[in-house]
Amino acid sequence: MCAFLERKAEDDDERETQETFAKRVRVAQSTVSRLMRGVQTPDIALATRIEIATDGAVPVVSWTEPPRRRKAA
């Protein structure tokens, strides 16, 4: 999920900071940090804002886990 912070700014030598990205998706920098560390997952509204802010590079579905399979009895 950290791919959104790897997106480069217009200048190829400059990467977007957590703080700058947080402002773009309207959350605190600490929220972005928790998302990156896997401590928190976004609600649907935030996941949608992340998808829009990353031009689809981090789709909403990327935050969901596939269902676990049941073991055969």
C-alpha positions in Angstrom: 0.0 0.0 0.0 3.0 2.3 0.2 3.1 2.8 -3.5 1.2 6.1 -3.3 4.2 7.7 -1.5 6.5 6.4 -4.2 4.8 8.5 -6.9 7.2 11.2 -8.0 6.3 14.8 -8.2 6.8 16.7 -11.4 10.5 17.0 -10.7 11.8 13.5 -10.9 14.2 14.1 -7.9 11.4 15.0 -5.5 9.2 12.5 -3.7 6.0 13.4 -2.0 6.2 13.5 1.8 3.7 11.9 4.1 2.6 15.3 5.2 2.0 16.6 1.7 0.1 13.5 0.7 -2.0 13.7 4.0 -3.1 17.2 3.1 -4.1 16.0 -0.4 -6.4 13.3 1.0 -7.5 15.4 4.0 -6.1 13.4 6.9 -3.4 13.9 9.5 0.2 12.8 8.7 0.0 10.3 11.5 -2.9 8.6 9.7 -0.7 8.2 6.6 2.0 6.8 8.8 -0.4 4.2 10.3 -1.6 3.2 6.8 1.9 2.7 5.6 2.8 0.6 8.6 -0.3 -1.5 8.2 -1.6 -0.6 11.6 -4.8 1.0 10.2 -6.9 0.5 7.1 -8.8 3.3 5.5 -12.6 3.5 5.5 -14.2 3.5 2.0 -14.2 7.3 1.8 -10.5 7.6 2.5 -9.7 4.7 0.3 -11.6 6.5 -2.5 -9.7 9.7 -1.9 -6.4 7.8 -2.0 -7.4 6.2 -5.3 -8.2 9.6 -6.8 -5.1 11.2 -5.4 -2.9 8.5 -6.9 -4.7 8.5 -10.3 -5.7 4.9 -9.7 -2.3 3.6 -8.7 -3.7 2.6 -5.3 -7.2 1.3 -6.0 -9.8 1.0 -3.3 -9.8 -2.8 -3.7 -6.1 -2.9 -2.8 -7.0 -2.3 0.8 -9.2 -5.3 1.1 -8.0 -8.8 2.0 -9.2 -11.8 0.1 -11.6 -14.0 2.0 -9.9 -16.9 3.9 -10.7 -20.4 2.8 -12.2 -22.8 5.2 -10.2 -26.0 5.9 -11.8 -29.2 4.7 -13.2 -31.3 7.4 
